[in-house]
Amino acid sequence: MGYFYGVFVKDLDITPLIKALPVIPIERDNMHITIAYIGDRRPSQEVDDRVGISLSSIPCFRVKLGQLMLLPSTLKPRYWL
């Protein structure tokens, strides 16, 4: 299992697109954009606390998505973004 810091995505319906791709979709409540992939080792509580404090002052924002990536590869995708 990998650990990452990310931003949840709300109000995005790409169900028709996902049905057309050879992927296993993630649950709608887990849709996110990964900001930083940490790896397979869980970050310490101190790191989590520092990241939380750093990000707490950033207001909500909108993002325009422009490219779809199939991970870990286009030949054997497991996740979609």
Steps between C-alpha positions, in 0.01 A plus 500: 500500500635840409470823697444841351374850567215603276195715443151352481309575180133593535223547244680323216302241304717312255297177517443484121873536439592235755253251351684535169845424648653167605539596866369406841343825625552622853206594719362847433574611859868412446552711186805717556797667342831383643722792598794299634556125499682396819568132429426181691605628844243687704616854583545584866233685696737797520520518120121471471456779755746730319335440162157566653614827654665609174190428293236627742530860383452420129145585389288275278585521133384374161708285269454441130597143410660457162653152477399152606768262627465125541715360782723306547509464119269534201530126435392395850317790664375468856409858580376795306558869552 
